[in-house]
Amino acid sequence: MAITIRKKEGENSSAFLYRATSHIRRSGVLLSARKKRFKLNKPNKAQRKVSALHKIAVIKKVDLRKKLGLPPVKKSRRY
């Protein structure tokens, strides 16, 4: 969705800028762009399965460490 706004003859730049920003705001282009940018897709069936299997593996590992009396594993931060 492209918007073309041209400067009118004899219009100063601040007036043009004001008119252009208000036109863009009213058109809803920014709102739709933000919606597209931050939209998260639902995980598909394969992704849900992988996540569930990973969760089960982690729970088994934690339970085993508890059973053996070992301290819990610290989560490492990735930067």
C-alpha positions in Angstrom: 0.0 0.0 0.0 2.0 3.0 -1.3 1.2 6.6 -0.7 2.4 9.4 -2.9 2.2 12.9 -1.6 3.7 15.7 -3.6 4.6 19.2 -2.4 2.2 21.8 -3.6 3.4 24.9 -5.4 4.3 27.6 -2.9 4.0 25.3 0.1 6.8 25.5 2.6 8.5 22.4 3.9 7.0 22.4 7.4 3.5 22.7 6.1 4.2 19.9 3.6 5.6 17.7 6.4 2.5 18.4 8.6 0.2 17.5 5.8 2.1 14.4 4.8 2.3 13.0 8.3 -1.4 13.6 9.0 -2.2 11.9 5.6 -0.1 8.9 6.5 -1.6 8.6 10.0 -5.2 8.8 8.6 -4.4 6.2 5.9 -3.7 3.4 8.4 -0.4 2.3 6.7 1.6 2.6 9.9 -0.9 0.7 11.9 -1.0 -2.2 9.5 2.8 -2.3 9.2 3.1 -2.6 13.0 0.5 -5.4 13.1 2.5 -7.3 10.4 5.8 -6.7 12.2 4.8 -8.0 15.6 2.4 -10.8 14.6 3.4 -14.2 15.8 2.2 -17.2 13.9 0.8 -20.2 15.7 3.1 -23.1 15.8 2.3 -25.9 13.4 1.8 -29.5 14.4 5.5 -30.5 13.9 6.7 -27.5 16.0 4.3 -28.4 18.8 5.5 -32.0 18.8 9.2 -30.9 19.0 8.4 -28.6 21.8 6.5 -31.2 23.7 9.3 -33.8 23.3 11.9 -31.3 24.5 9.8 -30.4 27.5 9.5 -34.2 28.4 13.3 -34.6 28.0 14.0 -31.6 30.3 11.5 -32.8 32.9 13.1 -36.3 32.9 16.6 -34.7 33.3 15.4 -32.5 36.3 13.7 -35.5 38.0 16.8 -37.6 37.6 19.0 -34.9 39.2 16.5 -34.5 42.0 16.5 -38.3 42.6 20.3 -38.4 42.7 20.4 -35.4 45.1 22.3 -33.2 42.6 21.8 -29.4 42.5 19.6 -28.1 39.7 21.3 -27.1 36.5 21.7 -23.3 36.1 20.2 -21.8 33.0 22.9 -20.2 30.8 22.1 -17.0 29.2 22.8 -16.6 25.5 23.7 -13.1 24.3 
